């Protein structure tokens, strides 16, 4: 089983929290930071699973101009690392 390490970013929107994994361009939302984080974990895992099953590249970095780290004040961002386990099987 391979372990992938990614970056997570959470910030407050008007009524909810948004979360982004900039390496995968996977996003989620939640009513709390914890819910947004958990939803991001699920979105990242589903993205990887689908990419592997379909033989597609899994890395899809967010364009620099759309990365919230470049547009929002650092005080509004929560930045963390997270890991995703992925079982990769080869088929002929």
Buried (B, 14 or more C-beta within 10 A) or exposed (E): EEEBEBBBBBBBEEEBBBBBBBBBBBBBBBEEBEBBBBBBBEBBBEBBBEBBEEEEEBEBEBEEEEBBBEEEEEEEBBEEEBEBEBEEEEEE
